[in-house]
Amino acid sequence: MIKKLLLCVTLTAVIQTATGADYNILDYGAIVNEKSTQAIQKAVDVCHENGGGTVLIPAGKFITGTITLKSYVNVHLQQGAQLIASLDLEDYSRSFRLHGMIFCFDATHVSVTGEGEIDARGINFYDPTQNHVYEEYDRNLTRQKQNYQPEGQVSSDGPIKRKPKPGMCLTFYHCSQVSLKDFTLVDTPNWAIRLAYCDDVFIDGLSILNNLLIPNSDGIHCTVSRNVRISNCDIRAGDDAIIVTGFDIDEGTPDYSMRDQKAARYGNKSIYAENYTVTNCHLQSRSSGIRVGYGQHPIRRCIFSNIHIYGSNRGIGIFAHDISDIEELIFSDIIIETRLHNGQWWGNGEPIHISAVSRFEGHSAGKVKNVQFNNIVATGEHGLIFYGLQDSQLENIKLNNIHLRIKNGVETLTYGGNFDLRPAADIKKQIFEHDIPGIYAQYVNGLTINDFSLQWGEKLPSFFTHAIECVDVNELYLERINADKNPACDECEIMKFERTTVKKY
């Protein structure tokens, strides 16, 4: 019996040693300052075949295309280590789409850690002398008409024109138990990190430092993933910084299929993007600091707290522009600073934006319901927007202890005085002229505004109007409102209500 026990202990020790082994890429042929994709991949493959462990990236610069990460493998970037993106698109693998530097599919217990850096060299795949533009709105609907984003002028804020480029930099599809810790990711030409259909994700201490001129250089983009924890990150992105979406693999259809989720061994098997906790992060974006929404799958149960959003086109954006609902969201203890940027970026300087507007012709948008904003201090060049439609109304929106200052900006006259509801099927709902109150709400069932203060900046144009404007709001609760109309607007009121039932004031 004792011999059997000793044999069991010995075997266990051997297994633990094997699964905890280190695999230095130098031992597999990696060379500093040279292309090392095959050597790094060999280290990953051997590590995986031996039951798992750590692939070590030592100090030095190593050029690479796509590395396919596999179950039970941790890629660890030691201090001073740099993975440098290859500029040759032939070095990036393709399956259902072109991939970026690290790709992982249907795997479990995978991680990228360490104090090193991943440099995607994104600027090499763009032309900074030209604008990135596409047809999506009618200038004649804007306040500035043909002077809105005039043609033939390169925008100083970007976005700049795309050239052929690699795919999303770090992508995880149908993965369980994903950990990303401590490393720095810079200058991605596309989404920095995508987590699609993943379950049980832990992200901590990342720095994502993207070029703010590059379009679609999202920070951490989670699509139909669940049980995600993000903390202590510094993210600067040429698009949204932290994103929760319900995108199916086919993003251009109004409905979703469970086929791919059922076929995979790992990852999220539910229909929901759900159970997110995001805390202690600094975010900068040319679009939204935090974006929740878009996509066919429903989204629910997300908590965001202790966050600083600065220099962004939007602070917090919640978008029901597909048929799915978004519900049970809490945003607390957040400082927001927004501004209008020139160029074709989404957003108009609003610190908080909720809209339910379909992007598919003939389909109604889903509902946004049960959302709380607590202890928000915001400075922006636009008011707060809560924009529902008759067939896609917002429900039970609560604002508690909100302090808002609206200020003049460099682009106030050239871009201001408009609402931006992109993407929308109706071009009239894309970008259009609209006066700017401190809070604008329409088609909301249950809106609570408790402890709201508003300060207007100096020399604001008269299209900044009322403190609060509500249209087709049912059951409006107002308490402790410290606000006035814009002093530059003589005909404005503190409160303007149309077809609104006020339950308490």
DAZI-V40601 format. One record per residue. N is the residue number from 1. RES is the residue in one letter. SS is DSSP state (H for helix, E for strand, - for the rest). Layout:
<<N:RES:SS> <N:RES:SS>>
This chain:
<<1:M:-> <2:I:H> <3:K:H> <4:K:H> <5:L:H> <6:L:H> <7:L:H> <8:C:H> <9:V:H> <10:T:H> <11:L:H> <12:T:H> <13:A:H> <14:V:H> <15:I:H> <16:Q:H> <17:T:H> <18:A:H> <19:T:H> <20:G:-> <21:A:E> <22:D:E> <23:Y:E> <24:N:E> <25:I:H> <26:L:H> <27:D:H> <28:Y:H> <29:G:-> <30:A:-> <31:I:-> <32:V:-> <33:N:-> <34:E:-> <35:K:E> <36:S:-> <37:T:H> <38:Q:H> <39:A:H> <40:I:H> <41:Q:H> <42:K:H> <43:A:H> <44:V:H> <45:D:H> <46:V:H> <47:C:H> <48:H:H> <49:E:H> <50:N:-> <51:G:-> <52:G:-> <53:G:E> <54:T:E> <55:V:E> <56:L:E> <57:I:E> <58:P:-> <59:A:-> <60:G:E> <61:K:E> <62:F:E> <63:I:E> <64:T:E> <65:G:-> <66:T:-> <67:I:E> <68:T:E> <69:L:E> <70:K:-> <71:S:-> <72:Y:-> <73:V:E> <74:N:E> <75:V:E> <76:H:E> <77:L:E> <78:Q:-> <79:Q:-> <80:G:-> <81:A:E> <82:Q:E> <83:L:E> <84:I:E> <85:A:E> <86:S:-> <87:L:-> <88:D:-> <89:L:H> <90:E:H> <91:D:H> <92:Y:-> <93:S:-> <94:R:E> <95:S:-> <96:F:-> <97:R:-> <98:L:E> <99:H:-> <100:G:-> <101:M:-> <102:I:E> <103:F:E> <104:C:E> <105:F:E> <106:D:-> <107:A:-> <108:T:E> <109:H:E> <110:V:E> <111:S:E> <112:V:E> <113:T:E> <114:G:E> <115:E:-> <116:G:-> <117:E:E> <118:I:E> <119:D:E> <120:A:-> <121:R:-> <122:G:H> <123:I:H> <124:N:H> <125:F:H> <126:Y:E> <127:D:E> <128:P:E> <129:T:E> <130:Q:E> <131:N:E> <132:H:-> <133:V:-> <134:Y:-> <135:E:-> <136:E:-> <137:Y:-> <138:D:-> <139:R:H> <140:N:H> <141:L:H> <142:T:-> <143:R:-> <144:Q:-> <145:K:H> <146:Q:H> <147:N:H> <148:Y:-> <149:Q:-> <150:P:-> <151:E:-> <152:G:-> <153:Q:-> <154:V:-> <155:S:-> <156:S:-> <157:D:-> <158:G:-> <159:P:-> <160:I:E> <161:K:E> <162:R:E> <163:K:-> <164:P:-> <165:K:-> <166:P:-> <167:G:-> <168:M:-> <169:C:-> <170:L:E> <171:T:E> <172:F:E> <173:Y:E> <174:H:-> <175:C:-> <176:S:E> <177:Q:E> <178:V:E> <179:S:E> <180:L:E> <181:K:E> <182:D:-> <183:F:-> <184:T:E> <185:L:E> <186:V:E> <187:D:-> <188:T:-> <189:P:-> <190:N:-> <191:W:-> <192:A:-> <193:I:E> <194:R:E> <195:L:E> <196:A:E> <197:Y:-> <198:C:-> <199:D:E> <200:D:E> <201:V:E> <202:F:E> <203:I:E> <204:D:E> <205:G:-> <206:L:-> <207:S:E> <208:I:E> <209:L:E> <210:N:-> <211:N:-> <212:L:-> <213:L:-> <214:I:-> <215:P:-> <216:N:-> <217:S:-> <218:D:-> <219:G:-> <220:I:E> <221:H:E> <222:C:E> <223:T:E> <224:V:-> <225:S:-> <226:R:E> <227:N:E> <228:V:E> <229:R:E> <230:I:E> <231:S:E> <232:N:-> <233:C:-> <234:D:E> <235:I:E> <236:R:E> <237:A:E> <238:G:-> <239:D:-> <240:D:-> <241:A:-> <242:I:E> <243:I:E> <244:V:E> <245:T:E> <246:G:E> <247:F:-> <248:D:-> <249:I:-> <250:D:-> <251:E:-> <252:G:-> <253:T:-> <254:P:-> <255:D:-> <256:Y:-> <257:S:-> <258:M:-> <259:R:H> <260:D:H> <261:Q:H> <262:K:H> <263:A:H> <264:A:-> <265:R:-> <266:Y:-> <267:G:-> <268:N:-> <269:K:-> <270:S:-> <271:I:-> <272:Y:-> <273:A:E> <274:E:E> <275:N:E> <276:Y:E> <277:T:E> <278:V:E> <279:T:E> <280:N:E> <281:C:E> <282:H:E> <283:L:E> <284:Q:E> <285:S:E> <286:R:-> <287:S:-> <288:S:E> <289:G:E> <290:I:E> <291:R:E> <292:V:E> <293:G:E> <294:Y:E> <295:G:E> <296:Q:-> <297:H:-> <298:P:-> <299:I:E> <300:R:E> <301:R:E> <302:C:E> <303:I:E> <304:F:E> <305:S:E> <306:N:E> <307:I:E> <308:H:E> <309:I:E> <310:Y:E> <311:G:E> <312:S:E> <313:N:-> <314:R:E> <315:G:E> <316:I:E> <317:G:E> <318:I:E> <319:F:E> <320:A:-> <321:H:-> <322:D:-> <323:I:-> <324:S:-> <325:D:-> <326:I:E> <327:E:E> <328:E:E> <329:L:E> <330:I:E> <331:F:E> <332:S:E> <333:D:E> <334:I:E> <335:I:E> <336:I:E> <337:E:E> <338:T:E> <339:R:-> <340:L:-> <341:H:-> <342:N:-> <343:G:-> <344:Q:-> <345:W:-> <346:W:-> <347:G:-> <348:N:-> <349:G:-> <350:E:-> <351:P:-> <352:I:E> <353:H:E> <354:I:E> <355:S:E> <356:A:-> <357:V:-> <358:S:-> <359:R:-> <360:F:-> <361:E:-> <362:G:-> <363:H:-> <364:S:-> <365:A:-> <366:G:-> <367:K:-> <368:V:E> <369:K:E> <370:N:E> <371:V:E> <372:Q:E> <373:F:E> <374:N:E> <375:N:E> <376:I:E> <377:V:E> <378:A:E> <379:T:E> <380:G:E> <381:E:-> <382:H:-> <383:G:-> <384:L:E> <385:I:E> <386:F:E> <387:Y:E> <388:G:-> <389:L:E> <390:Q:-> <391:D:-> <392:S:E> <393:Q:-> <394:L:E> <395:E:E> <396:N:E> <397:I:E> <398:K:E> <399:L:E> <400:N:E> <401:N:E> <402:I:E> <403:H:E> <404:L:E> <405:R:E> <406:I:E> <407:K:-> <408:N:-> <409:G:-> <410:V:-> <411:E:-> <412:T:H> <413:L:H> <414:T:H> <415:Y:H> <416:G:-> <417:G:-> <418:N:E> <419:F:E> <420:D:E> <421:L:-> <422:R:-> <423:P:-> <424:A:-> <425:A:-> <426:D:-> <427:I:H> <428:K:H> <429:K:H> <430:Q:-> <431:I:E> <432:F:E> <433:E:E> <434:H:-> <435:D:-> <436:I:E> <437:P:-> <438:G:-> <439:I:E> <440:Y:E> <441:A:E> <442:Q:E> <443:Y:E> <444:V:E> <445:N:E> <446:G:E> <447:L:E> <448:T:E> <449:I:E> <450:N:E> <451:D:E> <452:F:E> <453:S:E> <454:L:E> <455:Q:E> <456:W:E> <457:G:-> <458:E:-> <459:K:-> <460:L:-> <461:P:-> <462:S:-> <463:F:-> <464:F:E> <465:T:-> <466:H:-> <467:A:-> <468:I:E> <469:E:E> <470:C:E> <471:V:E> <472:D:E> <473:V:E> <474:N:E> <475:E:E> <476:L:E> <477:Y:E> <478:L:E> <479:E:E> <480:R:E> <481:I:E> <482:N:E> <483:A:-> <484:D:-> <485:K:-> <486:N:-> <487:P:-> <488:A:-> <489:C:-> <490:D:-> <491:E:-> <492:C:-> <493:E:-> <494:I:-> <495:M:E> <496:K:E> <497:F:E> <498:E:E> <499:R:-> <500:T:-> <501:T:-> <502:V:E> <503:K:E> <504:K:E> <505:Y:->>
